[in-house]
Amino acid sequence: MRPSTSPTAPRRPPGPAETVLHTIDQTVTVSAELDEVVRWCASAEARRCFPGVGDVTGDGTGLFFEVNIRAPGAAPATVSVNEYLKSSWRGSPGYEFETSQVWTWPNRDTAVSWHRYRFTARPGKTTLDFRWRYILAGLGDAQVLSDARFNRSIEKAAAIYVERLARRIQPVAA
């Protein structure tokens, strides 16, 4: 009688081994009124504050732009981003909105992310608490060469984005 054998474990497909939700938080306070800061942060023009962004368009349902990625831990690429408003609400003493995004690489691999913008009114100024959550599970090894290095690059991009939002704030038509 032959001894029983167990089947060998299947090999994992190329790409990240597991789905991990990453979260980055950034906060900044600006000398501007709440409504002005909210309109600015929701605008297409504000997306130009994100590192590597060129033209931004919108069609009334979303914002569409490309990001030229040149970051440690990732292969250089120009990525298409489709961003949509998920929800928004006014609270006391502020306002909040969240967007969802699909980031599509040239080979059609994708990543998903969500940006939450929370605004708190203060006398003569507004505080923005920005949260970026993302999942890289849809990307193969050809796009993300080092998860740890790329995650640090994303953290740096978030810090640059929020700093630029605060520095470049400008009136936007209501």
Secondary structure, 3 states (H helix, E strand, C coil): CCCCCCCCCCCCCCCCCCCCEEEEEEEEEECCCHHHHHHHHHCCHHHHHCCCEEEEEECCCCEEEEEEECCCCECCEEEEEEEEEEEEEEECCEEEEEEEEEEECCCCCEEEEEEEEEEEEECCEEEEEEEEEEECCCCCCCCECCHHHHHHHHHHHHHHHHHHHHHHCCCCCC
